[in-house]
Amino acid sequence: MSEIERLTGVMIGPGLIYPFLRMLERGDYVAGRWIEKAGRRVKYYSITKKGEALLENVKALFKLPIREVLLDLLD
């Protein structure tokens, strides 16, 4: 959580981020794995090929003028 805040400047709570990560994992956009760290279990996530493709599509949307994005959503 602190890393997200450091990168974005926005505090995002666990009630938002963990359900979103589980949704991404179910869709095969990220892969999670449990590891033992300092006597407790911690889940690490990594992006999959499918997730990388989605990320590229989202980045491309942000490069388009807003009008094109809205028209694409309405199609």
N, C-alpha and C positions, 0 to 999 in steps of 0.2 A: 504494500500500500504506500509506503513512504517513497518508493522509487517512482510510482505513478505521479505522486504529488510533486516530486522533484522535477520530473520531466515536463509535466503539464502546468504546474502551479495551481492545480485544482485538487482538493481533497475528495476522493471518491471512496465511499464506505463499502464494507464487505457485503452488505445487502444488495449492492448493485453489481460489483465486479465478479463475485464468485458465481452467481447464477448465469451471468453472461459468459464466463469462461466454460462452465458446464455445457451451455448451449453450443458454443463453438466446438467443444470437444465432441459432443454428440453428432455434429455435422461434419466431423473430420477436418475442421479448419485448424485446430491445434491438437497436439498430443500431450497428455499429462502423464507424469510418472512420479511415484512416491519415492522419497529417499529418507534415510535416517540421518538427522543432523542434530548434534548436541543433545541426544537422547529423546528427540521428538521427531515425528513424521512430518515432512514438508513436501508439498506437491509442487513440482516444477512443470511449466508448460513450454512447449516449443511449437513454432508454426510449421504446418505441413505444406506440401506442394499445393494442395487445394487451397489452403489458407493464403499462400503467397499469391496465387492467381486472383483470389478475391481482393486482397490488399492492392494489387496493381489496378484492378477495376475501380476500386474506391478512389485511389489516387488520381486516376484518369478523370473521374467525375469531378473532382475538385479543380481540375485544370480547365474544364469547360465553363463557358459563360452560364450563369444561372438560368437563363432562358432555355438553353439546350437541355440542361438537366431536367427542368420541369417538364418540357415537352417529351423527353424520353420516358419520364415516369408516367405520363398520361397515356402513352402508347400501349 
